[in-house]
Every structure is written in C-alpha cells, then in structure tokens.
Amino acid sequence: MTERNGIDPDVPPSGTGCVECEAAGGWWFHLRRCARCGHVGCCDSSPGKHATAHYRATGHPLVQSYEPGEDWFWDYAADSLHDSGPALAPPSSHPEDQPAPGPAGRVPEDWARVLGG
C-alpha cells in the first residue's frame, strides 16, 4: 500500500478527535484516520459515521484505526480489512488518556443504548 493506492505516509492526523463531531459538539465511539489526507472521523458505530462520509465526499478509500494499539486498515472501495500497512506520520492514535467513547464530558450516560447495544 502506497500513495498510489490511497496512502500518503507523511501526512499527520487532523487532530485527536473526529473533525465533524468536534465542530458540532458531538461524540464518537471509535476513530478512524484517512490514510491519504489525515482526516480523523468517527466510525460507523458512532452516531455521525463521519469517516465513511469523508470517503464518500472525497473518494479517499483507506482509513486506519486511530485507536491505541490498533494498526489495521479498512479499504472502503474494496470493502476489505488489511491487518497492517505502512507506518503513517505520528501520532498513530488519539491520546491514550482520551476515553472511547469520547470525548470526555460529551458522551451521554446511556451511550450503549444510543448505539443500539
């Protein structure tokens, strides 16, 4: 996997949380990082599903988990999981002290029910 197929390993992440959720005062379950432009969006289990929305808006097909200890990639175009790929510019995850779901102070007490769990 290289920039030719949707990865630019030199681009840093856009921040420590979902760009759209942060702007709207929302919250997320888990985070995904675009491997091409660094956009950090929330996963499809999150209320906003902003990582998938970013793919649909930009055509950037690859995201990497932005959770501590995870380095897998998801390819939206091929609908497939890759256990690993090239190292992306640091940091490789949100801060370890940032909770999931997050961010702290914005997650409803009944978050599991809200997510259908």
C-alpha positions in Angstrom: 0.0 0.0 0.0 1.5 3.4 -1.1 0.3 6.8 -2.1 -0.6 5.3 -5.5 -3.3 3.3 -3.8 -4.6 5.9 -1.4 -1.9 6.3 1.3 0.4 9.3 2.0 2.5 8.2 4.9 3.8 11.8 5.5 0.5 13.5 6.3 -0.2 13.9 10.0 -3.6 13.3 11.5 -6.0 16.2 11.6 -6.3 16.1 15.4 -7.1 14.0 18.4 -10.8 13.5 17.6 -13.4 13.4 14.9 -13.2 16.7 13.0 -17.0 17.0 12.4 -18.0 15.8 15.9 -15.6 18.3 17.5 -17.1 21.2 15.4 -20.7 20.2 16.3 -20.1 19.4 19.9 -20.8 15.7 19.3 -19.3 12.5 20.4 -17.9 9.3 18.9 -17.5 5.6 19.7 -14.2 4.9 17.9 -12.0 6.9 15.5 -10.6 6.3 12.0 -7.8 8.2 10.2 -7.8 8.8 6.5 -4.6 7.3 5.1 -4.4 9.9 2.3 -5.1 13.3 3.9 -5.1 12.6 7.7 -8.8 13.4 8.3 -9.9 11.9 11.6 -13.5 10.8 11.6 -15.7 8.6 13.7 -16.5 5.0 12.9 -19.8 3.6 11.6 -20.8 2.6 15.1 -20.7 6.3 16.0 -23.8 8.5 15.6 -22.2 10.6 12.9 -20.4 8.0 10.8 -18.0 10.8 9.7 -15.2 8.5 8.4 -17.5 6.9 5.9 -18.9 10.3 5.0 -15.4 11.5 4.3 -14.8 8.6 2.0 -18.0 9.3 0.1 -17.2 13.0 -0.2 -13.5 12.7 -1.2 -13.1 9.2 -2.7 -10.2 8.6 -0.3 -10.6 4.8 0.1 -8.3 3.8 3.0 -8.6 4.5 6.7 -6.5 3.2 9.6 -7.8 2.7 13.1 -7.0 5.7 15.3 -7.4 3.7 18.5 -4.3 3.0 20.7 -2.7 -0.4 20.0 -4.5 -0.9 16.6 -2.8 -0.6 13.2 -5.3 -2.2 10.8 -6.6 -0.5 7.7 -10.0 -0.6 6.1 -10.5 -0.2 2.3 -13.9 1.3 1.6 -13.6 0.8 -2.1 -12.8 -3.0 -1.8 -14.9 -3.4 1.4 -11.9 -5.2 2.9 -9.8 -5.3 6.0 -6.0 -5.2 6.0 -4.2 -6.4 9.2 -1.4 -3.9 8.6 0.2 -1.4 6.3 2.8 1.2 6.2 3.5 3.4 9.2 1.8 6.7 9.0 3.1 10.0 10.3 2.7 10.2 14.1 0.8 10.1 16.3 -0.7 6.7 15.5 -3.7 7.1 17.7 -5.7 9.5 19.8 -4.1 10.2 23.2 -4.3 7.0 25.4 -6.0 9.0 28.2 -8.8 10.1 25.9 -11.7 7.7 26.6 -13.6 5.6 24.0 -16.3 6.5 23.5 -15.2 10.1 23.7 -14.5 12.8 24.2 -14.8 13.0 28.0 -17.7 15.2 29.1 -19.8 14.8 25.9 -20.7 11.1 25.9 -24.3 10.5 27.1 -24.7 8.2 30.1 -26.9 5.9 28.0 -24.4 5.8 25.1 -24.6 2.0 24.7 -28.4 2.2 24.3 -28.0 5.1 21.9 -25.7 3.0 19.7 -28.1 0.1 19.9 -26.0 -2.0 22.2 
